[in-house]
Amino acid sequence: MTVVLVETDATGAIEVSREALTFVRELAQPVSALVVGEIPAGLADQLGAYGVVSMLHAKGTAFTTYAPAAWAAAVVAAASASGAAVVTAAGTPRGNEVMAHVACRLDVAMAANVVTIDGTDPLLVSRQVLGGSALEELQLDDAPAVLSVAGHACVAKPADSPVATKVDAIDVQVSDDDLRAHVARTEAGERDESGALKTARVVVGAGRGAGSADGFKDLVELTDLLGGTLGVSRVVTSLGWRPHHEQVGQTGSRISPDLYIPCGISGAIQHWVGCSSAKTILAINSDPDAPMVTKAHYAVIGDLHKIVPAINEELRRRRA
């Protein structure tokens, strides 16, 4: 049995949790999902579509807000109740934090940000390290094996044969110490469109090569012509040229569009971590040896302020 901690929002399981459910099907074990707190409408049917045989529900006043130690207690209870051989979550900040607590409680090792399963007997995995610049191969001998699945390690895909998901409440013993660290309140920013960036099918990237805060006109037009979303490098936000919610990278959003067009972005490892899951990368850069150019599927070498307007003109011509 594999237990997956599933994070939810108003629409059901979030995308990276659905990716984790898809990922663990490689283990060829029955899958149970643990949901902590309120259950969104229709979640059981959604989980059934992903092959989840049972949804374990941890409810009560201890779970009205996020408390990592309390959530870890719920995961341990779910693993014990189901006899799980593998316990996992999506590699979100919350998922990694809870799995770290779980590993400590069970006195086992944890593999964070796993991207592939290389063998099941024994369990062999590869995980991202050094900000995604390298892969580490691990053999997980502990029982249960505790790991998190890196975001976009696979595409979320329903199972070939949906199942009827059974819903069971589990009893979780939560102490006062488990609630000492908890979310007291949440506040939405004045503007946060990072969600749009994470789900965009086309992203136009802009880096230092834009030149200044006034150098984005053509890039914004290209974004609009392609029906995409603008993403920028860290240096752009650090200089104050564009807002932080547009940042792609290790400290920004991790994206997996069908097409990514980084313009004037050198491709530092921190940025590459955020965009490496793109299906196709077309780099526009004046430096033929820039890391982004050497890693891209296609590249156009030249000044983005000449190339991007030419692309826009051709797109407008074809649409006319």
KETOR-122197 format. One record per residue: residue number from 1; residue in one letter; z, y, x of N, C-alpha, C in turn. Coordinates in steps of 0.1 Angstrom, whole numbers, m for minus. Example, Ala and Ser with C-alpha at 12.3 -4.5 7.8 and 13.67 -1.06 7.14 Angstrom:
BEGIN
REC num residu  n.pz  n.py  n.px ca.pz ca.py ca.px  c.pz  c.py  c.px
REC   1      a    78   m57   132    78   m45   123    78   m33   132
REC   2      s    71   m22   128    71   m11   137    79     0   129
This chain:
BEGIN
REC num residu  n.pz  n.py  n.px ca.pz ca.py ca.px  c.pz  c.py  c.px
REC   1      m     0   m12     8     0     0     0     0    12     9
REC   2      t    m8    22     5    m8    35    11    m3    46     1
REC   3      v     6    54     6    11    65    m2     6    78     3
REC   4      v     0    86    m6    m5    99    m2     2   110    m9
REC   5      l     8   119    m2    14   131    m8     3   140   m12
REC   6      v     2   143   m25    m9   151   m31    m4   165   m34
REC   7      e   m10   175   m29    m7   189   m32   m16   193   m44
REC   8      t   m10   201   m53   m18   204   m65   m18   219   m67
REC   9      d   m27   224   m76   m27   237   m81   m30   236   m96
REC  10      a   m33   247  m103   m35   246  m117   m46   237  m122
REC  11      t   m56   234  m113   m67   226  m116   m65   211  m113
REC  12      g   m55   208  m106   m52   194  m102   m50   193   m87
REC  13      a   m54   182   m81   m53   179   m67   m62   189   m59
REC  14      i   m56   195   m49   m64   205   m41   m75   197   m33
REC  15      e   m85   204   m28   m96   197   m22   m92   188   m10
REC  16      v   m83   194    m1   m80   186    11   m71   174     7
REC  17      s   m64   174    m4   m57   162    m8   m67   152   m13
REC  18      r   m77   157   m20   m88   147   m25   m95   141   m13
REC  19      e   m97   149    m2  m103   144    10   m94   133    16
REC  20      a   m81   136    16   m71   126    21   m72   113    13
REC  21      l   m73   114     0   m74   102    m8   m87    94    m5
REC  22      t   m98   102    m3  m111    95     1  m109    89    15
REC  23      f  m103    95    24  m101    91    38   m94    77    39
REC  24      v   m83    76    31   m74    64    33   m81    52    26
REC  25      r   m91    54    18   m98    42    12  m104    33    23
REC  26      e  m106    39    36  m110    30    47  m100    19    50
REC  27      l   m87    22    47   m77    12    50   m78    m1    41
REC  28      a   m86     0    30   m87   m11    21   m74   m16    16
REC  29      q   m65    m7    12   m53   m10     6   m52    m3    m7
REC  30      p   m43    m8   m16   m41     0   m29   m35    14   m25
REC  31      v   m39    24   m32   m34    38   m29   m25    43   m41
REC  32      s   m14    48   m37    m5    55   m47    m4    69   m42
REC  33      a    m3    78   m52    m2    93   m49    12    97   m53
REC  34      l    18   105   m45    31   111   m48    28   126   m52
REC  35      v    33   129   m63    32   143   m68    47   149   m70
REC  36      v    49   160   m64    63   166   m64    63   178   m73
REC  37      g    72   178   m83    73   189   m92    64   188  m104
REC  38      e    59   199  m109    51   199  m122    38   192  m120
REC  39      i    34   184  m130    21   177  m130    11   185  m137
REC  40      p     0   189  m131   m11   197  m138   m17   188  m149
REC  41      a   m22   193  m159   m29   186  m170   m41   178  m164
REC  42      g   m42   166  m168   m54   158  m165   m53   152  m151
REC  43      l   m42   154  m144   m42   149  m130   m43   134  m129
REC  44      a   m36   127  m138   m37   112  m137   m52   107  m138
REC  45      d   m59   113  m147   m74   109  m148   m81   113  m135
REC  46      q   m78   124  m130   m85   128  m117   m82   119  m106
REC  47      l   m69   115  m105   m65   106   m94   m71    92   m96
REC  48      g   m72    88  m109   m78    75  m112   m93    75  m108
REC  49      a  m100    86  m108  m114    87  m104  m115    85   m89
REC  50      y  m104    87   m82  m104    85   m67   m97    72   m63
REC  51      g   m95    63   m73   m91    50   m70   m76    48   m69
REC  52      v   m68    58   m73   m53    58   m72   m48    49   m83
REC  53      v   m41    38   m79   m36    29   m89   m23    34   m95
REC  54      s   m15    42   m88    m3    47   m94     1    61   m89
REC  55      m     6    69   m98    11    82   m95    26    82   m95
REC  56      l    32    84   m84    47    85   m83    51    99   m85
REC  57      h    60   102   m94    63   116   m97    78   118   m94
REC  58      a    80   128   m85    93   133   m82    96   146   m89
REC  59      k   105   146   m98   108   157  m107   122   161  m107
REC  60      g   126   172  m111   139   177  m112   141   191  m106
REC  61      t   153   196  m108   155   210  m103   154   212   m88
REC  62      a   155   201   m81   154   202   m66   139   205   m62
REC  63      f   130   202   m71   116   204   m68   109   215   m76
REC  64      t   117   225   m81   111   236   m87   104   245   m78
REC  65      t   108   245   m65   102   253   m54   100   244   m42
REC  66      y    92   248   m33    90   240   m21   101   241   m11
REC  67      a   107   229    m8   117   227     2   113   215    11
REC  68      p   109   217    23   103   206    31   112   194    32
REC  69      a   125   196    34   134   184    36   135   176    23
REC  70      a   135   184    11   136   177    m2   123   169    m5
REC  71      w   112   175    m1    99   169    m3    98   156     6
REC  72      a   104   157    18   104   145    27   112   134    21
REC  73      a   123   138    14   132   128     8   124   121    m3
REC  74      a   115   128   m10   107   122   m21    97   113   m15
REC  75      v    91   117    m3    81   108     3    87    95     8
REC  76      v    99    96    14   106    84    18   110    75     7
REC  77      a   114    81    m4   117    73   m16   105    66   m22
REC  78      a    94    73   m22    81    68   m27    77    56   m18
REC  79      a    78    58    m5    74    48     5    83    35     3
REC  80      s    96    37     1   105    26    m1   102    19   m14
REC  81      a    99    26   m25    97    20   m38    84    12   m39
REC  82      s    74    17   m31    61    10   m31    59     0   m20
REC  83      g    68     0   m10    66    m9     1    54    m5    10
REC  84      a    52     8    11    40    14    18    40    10    32
REC  85      a    27     6    37    25     4    51    20    17    58
REC  86      v    15    26    50    10    39    55    14    50    46
REC  87      v    19    61    52    23    73    45    16    84    50
REC  88      t     9    92    42     1   103    47     0   115    38
REC  89      a    m6   126    43    m8   138    35   m20   145    41
REC  90      a   m25   155    34   m35   163    40   m29   172    51
REC  91      g   m36   175    62   m31   182    73   m30   197    71
REC  92      t   m25   201    59   m22   215    57    m9   219    63
REC  93      p    m6   232    64     8   235    70    19   228    62
REC  94      r    18   227    49    28   220    42    28   205    44
REC  95      g    16   199    44    15   185    46    20   181    60
REC  96      n    17   188    70    21   185    84    36   187    85
REC  97      e    42   197    79    56   199    79    64   188    73
REC  98      v    60   184    61    67   174    53    66   160    61
REC  99      m    54   157    66    52   144    73    61   144    86
REC 100      a    63   156    92    71   156   104    86   153   100
REC 101      h    90   158    89   103   155    84   105   140    81
REC 102      v    94   135    74    94   121    71    95   112    83
REC 103      a    87   115    94    88   107   106   102   108   112
REC 104      c   108   119   112   122   120   117   132   112   109
REC 105      r   131   112    96   140   104    87   138    89    89
REC 106      l   126    85    92   123    71    93   123    66   108
REC 107      d   125    76   117   126    73   131   113    66   136
REC 108      v   102    72   132    89    66   137    80    78   142
REC 109      a    70    74   149    60    84   154    52    90   143
REC 110      m    46   101   145    37   107   135    24   111   143
REC 111      a    13   108   136     0   113   141    m5   124   132
REC 112      a    m6   136   138   m10   147   130   m25   150   131
REC 113      n   m32   154   120   m46   158   121   m55   147   125
REC 114      v   m54   136   119   m62   124   122   m76   126   116
REC 115      v   m87   123   123  m100   125   119  m108   112   117
REC 116      t  m104   101   123  m111    88   121  m100    77   122
REC 117      i  m104    66   114   m96    53   116  m105    44   123
REC 118      d  m101    40   135  m109    32   144  m106    17   144
REC 119      g   m96    13   137   m92    m1   135   m80    m2   126
REC 120      t   m79   m13   119   m67   m15   110   m57   m25   114
REC 121      d   m60   m34   123   m51   m44   127   m52   m47   142
REC 122      p   m44   m39   150   m35   m28   146   m42   m15   142
REC 123      l   m34    m6   136   m39     7   131   m42    16   143
REC 124      l   m55    19   145   m60    27   155   m66    40   149
REC 125      v   m62    51   154   m67    64   148   m71    73   160
REC 126      s   m79    83   156   m82    94   165   m78   107   158
REC 127      r   m72   116   166   m67   128   160   m71   140   169
REC 128      q   m72   152   162   m75   164   169   m63   169   177
REC 129      v   m65   173   189   m55   179   198   m61   192   204
REC 130      l   m52   200   210   m56   212   217   m65   221   209
REC 131      g   m61   223   196   m68   231   187   m82   226   183
REC 132      g   m83   213   184   m96   206   180  m106   205   191
REC 133      s  m102   209   204  m111   208   215  m112   194   221
REC 134      a  m103   186   217  m103   172   222   m98   162   212
REC 135      l  m101   150   213   m96   139   205   m87   130   212
REC 136      e   m76   126   206   m67   116   212   m67   104   204
REC 137      e   m68    92   211   m68    79   204   m54    74   204
REC 138      l   m49    69   193   m36    64   192   m35    50   185
REC 139      q   m26    42   189   m23    30   181    m9    31   175
REC 140      l    m9    30   162     3    32   154    10    19   151
REC 141      d    20    16   158    27     3   156    39     4   147
REC 142      d    44    16   144    56    17   135    52    13   121
REC 143      a    63     9   114    61     6    99    72    14    92
REC 144      p    68    23    82    53    25    79    47    35    90
REC 145      a    34    35    90    27    44    99    26    58    91
REC 146      v    30    68    98    30    82    93    20    90    99
REC 147      l    11    97    91     1   105    97    m3   116    87
REC 148      s   m11   125    92   m17   135    83   m32   135    86
REC 149      v   m40   138    76   m55   138    77   m60   152    79
REC 150      a   m67   154    90   m72   168    93   m81   173    81
REC 151      g   m81   185    79   m89   191    68  m104   189    71
REC 152      h  m111   185    62  m126   182    63  m129   171    72
REC 153      a  m120   162    74  m123   150    82  m133   141    75
REC 154      c  m134   143    62  m144   136    54  m147   145    41
REC 155      v  m157   142    34  m160   149    22  m153   142    10
REC 156      a  m146   149     2  m139   144   m10  m149   137   m19
REC 157      k  m147   124   m22  m157   117   m30  m150   107   m39
REC 158      p  m152   107   m52  m146    97   m61  m149    83   m57
REC 159      a  m141    74   m60  m143    60   m57  m155    54   m66
REC 160      d  m161    44   m61  m172    38   m68  m168    33   m82
REC 161      s  m155    28   m83  m150    22   m95  m137    29   m98
REC 162      p  m137    38  m108  m124    45  m112  m114    35  m118
REC 163      v  m101    38  m117   m91    29  m123   m82    37  m132
REC 164      a   m74    30  m140   m64    36  m148   m51    38  m140
REC 165      t   m48    51  m138   m36    54  m129   m23    53  m137
REC 166      k   m14    45  m133    m1    43  m139     8    54  m134
REC 167      v    16    61  m143    25    71  m139    39    66  m139
REC 168      d    46    67  m128    60    63  m127    69    74  m121
REC 169      a    80    77  m127    90    86  m121    98    78  m111
REC 170      i   101    85  m100   109    79   m90   122    87   m88
REC 171      d   133    79   m85   146    85   m83   147    90   m68
REC 172      v   150   103   m66   151   109   m53   165   115   m51
REC 173      q   172   111   m41   185   116   m38   183   128   m29
REC 174      v   186   140   m34   184   152   m26   198   159   m24
REC 175      s   201   161   m11   214   167    m8   213   183    m7
REC 176      d   224   189    m7   224   204    m5   218   208     8
REC 177      d   220   200    18   213   203    31   198   203    30
REC 178      d   193   194    21   178   193    20   172   206    14
REC 179      l   181   214     7   176   226     0   179   239     8
REC 180      r   185   238    20   189   250    27   177   258    31
REC 181      a   166   252    34   153   259    37   144   256    25
REC 182      h   141   267    18   132   266     7   125   279     5
REC 183      v   114   278    m3   107   290    m7   114   298   m17
REC 184      a   118   310   m14   126   318   m23   117   325   m33
REC 185      r   105   330   m29    96   336   m38    82   336   m31
REC 186      t    72   338   m39    58   340   m33    52   353   m39
REC 187      e    45   359   m30    39   372   m34    24   371   m30
REC 188      a    15   375   m39     1   375   m37    m2   388   m29
REC 189      g   m11   387   m20   m16   399   m13   m25   407   m22
REC 190      e   m27   420   m18   m35   429   m26   m49   423   m28
REC 191      r   m54   416   m17   m68   410   m18   m68   398    m9
REC 192      d   m71   387   m14   m72   375    m6   m83   366   m11
REC 193      e   m94   366    m4  m106   358    m9  m108   347     0
REC 194      s   m98   342     8  m100   331    17  m104   319    10
REC 195      g  m100   317    m2  m104   305   m10  m119   305   m12
REC 196      a  m125   316   m14  m140   317   m16  m147   313    m3
REC 197      l  m141   317     8  m147   314    21  m146   299    24
REC 198      k  m135   293    20  m133   278    23  m142   270    15
REC 199      t  m146   274     3  m154   266    m6  m169   270    m6
REC 200      a  m173   281     2  m187   286     2  m196   275     8
REC 201      r  m208   274     2  m218   265     7  m226   271    18
REC 202      v  m227   285    18  m234   292    29  m224   303    34
REC 203      v  m222   303    47  m214   314    53  m222   320    64
REC 204      v  m222   334    64  m228   342    75  m216   347    83
REC 205      g  m216   343    96  m206   347   105  m209   360   113
REC 206      a  m199   368   116  m202   380   124  m191   381   135
REC 207      g  m195   384   147  m186   385   158  m186   399   165
REC 208      r  m182   399   177  m182   412   185  m196   418   185
REC 209      g  m206   409   185  m219   414   186  m223   424   175
REC 210      a  m215   425   164  m218   434   153  m217   448   159
REC 211      g  m209   451   169  m209   463   176  m198   473   172
REC 212      s  m196   474   159  m186   483   153  m183   480   139
REC 213      a  m174   487   133  m171   486   119  m183   489   110
REC 214      d  m192   497   115  m204   501   108  m216   492   110
REC 215      g  m214   481   118  m225   473   121  m227   461   113
REC 216      f  m221   461   101  m222   449    92  m231   450    80
REC 217      k  m238   461    79  m247   463    67  m257   452    66
REC 218      d  m265   450    76  m275   439    76  m269   425    74
REC 219      l  m258   423    80  m251   410    78  m246   408    64
REC 220      v  m241   418    58  m237   417    44  m249   415    35
REC 221      e  m260   422    38  m272   420    30  m277   406    31
REC 222      l  m277   400    43  m281   386    45  m272   377    37
REC 223      t  m259   379    37  m250   371    29  m253   372    15
REC 224      d  m256   384     9  m260   385    m5  m273   378    m8
REC 225      l  m283   380     1  m296   373    m2  m295   358    m2
REC 226      l  m286   353     6  m284   338     6  m274   333    m4
REC 227      g  m267   342   m11  m257   338   m21  m245   332   m14
REC 228      g  m242   337    m2  m231   332     6  m219   340     7
REC 229      t  m211   338    17  m198   345    19  m198   349    34
REC 230      l  m193   361    37  m192   366    50  m179   361    57
REC 231      g  m180   356    69  m169   351    77  m170   358    91
REC 232      v  m158   361    97  m159   368   110  m150   361   120
REC 233      s  m151   365   132  m143   360   143  m130   367   144
REC 234      r  m121   362   152  m108   368   153  m109   382   159
REC 235      v  m118   384   169  m119   397   176  m122   408   166
REC 236      v  m131   404   156  m135   414   146  m123   419   137
REC 237      t  m114   409   133  m102   414   126   m92   421   135
REC 238      s   m91   416   147   m82   423   156   m86   437   159
REC 239      l   m99   440   159  m103   454   161  m103   462   148
REC 240      g   m99   455   137   m98   462   124  m112   465   118
REC 241      w  m122   458   122  m135   460   116  m137   454   102
REC 242      r  m130   443   100  m131   436    87  m117   430    84
REC 243      p  m114   427    71  m101   422    68   m98   408    72
REC 244      h   m85   404    74   m82   391    79   m86   380    70
REC 245      h   m87   382    57   m91   370    48  m105   365    51
REC 246      e  m113   373    59  m126   369    62  m127   361    75
REC 247      q  m115   359    82  m115   353    95  m117   338    94
REC 248      v  m126   333   103  m128   319   104  m122   314   117
REC 249      g  m115   303   118  m109   299   130   m96   292   129
REC 250      q   m90   289   140   m77   282   141   m66   290   133
REC 251      t   m66   303   134   m56   312   127   m62   318   115
REC 252      g   m74   314   111   m80   319    98   m83   307    89
REC 253      s   m95   308    83   m99   297    74  m108   287    81
REC 254      r  m106   274    77  m115   263    82  m125   261    71
REC 255      i  m137   261    75  m148   261    66  m157   248    68
REC 256      s  m164   244    57  m173   233    59  m185   235    50
REC 257      p  m192   246    52  m204   249    44  m216   240    47
REC 258      d  m226   240    39  m239   234    42  m246   241    53
REC 259      l  m244   254    53  m251   262    63  m242   273    69
REC 260      y  m240   274    82  m232   284    88  m241   292    98
REC 261      i  m242   305    97  m251   313   105  m242   323   113
REC 262      p  m237   319   125  m228   328   133  m237   338   140
REC 263      c  m235   350   138  m243   361   144  m234   369   154
REC 264      g  m238   369   167  m230   376   177  m216   370   179
REC 265      i  m215   357   177  m202   351   180  m203   342   192
REC 266      s  m195   344   202  m196   336   214  m193   321   212
REC 267      g  m183   319   203  m179   305   200  m167   300   208
REC 268      a  m157   308   209  m144   304   216  m139   292   208
REC 269      i  m131   284   215  m126   271   209  m118   274   196
REC 270      q  m111   285   195  m103   288   183  m112   290   171
REC 271      h  m124   296   173  m134   298   163  m141   285   159
REC 272      w  m144   277   170  m151   265   167  m142   255   159
REC 273      v  m129   255   161  m120   247   152  m123   250   138
REC 274      g  m125   262   134  m127   266   120  m140   263   114
REC 275      c  m151   262   123  m164   260   117  m171   247   121
REC 276      s  m165   239   129  m171   227   134  m175   217   123
REC 277      s  m169   218   111  m173   209   100  m185   213    93
REC 278      a  m191   224    96  m203   229    89  m214   219    91
REC 279      k  m222   216    80  m233   206    81  m244   210    90
REC 280      t  m248   223    89  m258   228    98  m254   242   103
REC 281      i  m256   244   116  m252   257   123  m264   263   129
REC 282      l  m268   275   125  m279   283   130  m273   295   137
REC 283      a  m273   295   151  m266   306   158  m277   317   161
REC 284      i  m272   329   160  m280   341   164  m272   348   175
REC 285      n  m277   348   187  m270   354   198  m279   358   210
REC 286      s  m275   368   217  m283   373   228  m281   365   241
REC 287      d  m270   357   241  m267   349   252  m270   334   250
REC 288      p  m280   329   257  m285   315   255  m274   305   260
REC 289      d  m265   310   268  m254   300   273  m241   302   265
REC 290      a  m241   309   255  m228   311   247  m224   297   241
REC 291      p  m212   294   241  m207   281   236  m212   278   222
REC 292      m  m213   289   213  m218   287   200  m232   282   200
REC 293      v  m240   288   209  m255   285   210  m256   270   214
REC 294      t  m249   266   224  m250   253   230  m245   242   220
REC 295      k  m237   246   211  m231   236   201  m239   236   188
REC 296      a  m247   246   185  m254   248   173  m265   238   171
REC 297      h  m269   235   159  m280   226   156  m293   234   159
REC 298      y  m293   247   156  m305   256   159  m300   269   164
REC 299      a  m308   276   172  m304   289   177  m316   298   178
REC 300      v  m313   311   176  m323   322   178  m317   331   188
REC 301      i  m324   333   199  m319   341   210  m324   355   209
REC 302      g  m315   364   208  m320   378   207  m309   387   201
REC 303      d  m312   400   199  m303   409   193  m302   408   178
REC 304      l  m290   405   173  m288   403   159  m292   415   151
REC 305      h  m291   427   157  m295   439   149  m310   440   148
REC 306      k  m318   432   155  m332   431   153  m336   419   145
REC 307      i  m329   408   147  m333   395   141  m328   395   126
REC 308      v  m316   399   123  m311   398   110  m319   407   100
REC 309      p  m322   420   104  m331   427    95  m344   421    92
REC 310      a  m350   414   103  m363   408   101  m361   396    91
REC 311      i  m350   389    92  m348   378    82  m347   383    68
REC 312      n  m339   394    67  m337   400    54  m350   405    48
REC 313      e  m359   411    56  m372   416    51  m380   404    46
REC 314      e  m380   393    53  m388   382    49  m382   375    37
REC 315      l  m369   375    35  m363   369    23  m366   378    11
REC 316      r  m366   391    13  m370   400     2  m384   399    m2
REC 317      r  m393   397     8  m407   396     6  m410   383    m2
REC 318      r  m403   372     2  m406   360    m5  m400   360   m20
REC 319      r  m389   367   m22  m384   368   m35  m392   377   m44
REC 320      a  m399   387   m38  m407   396   m46  m420   389   m50
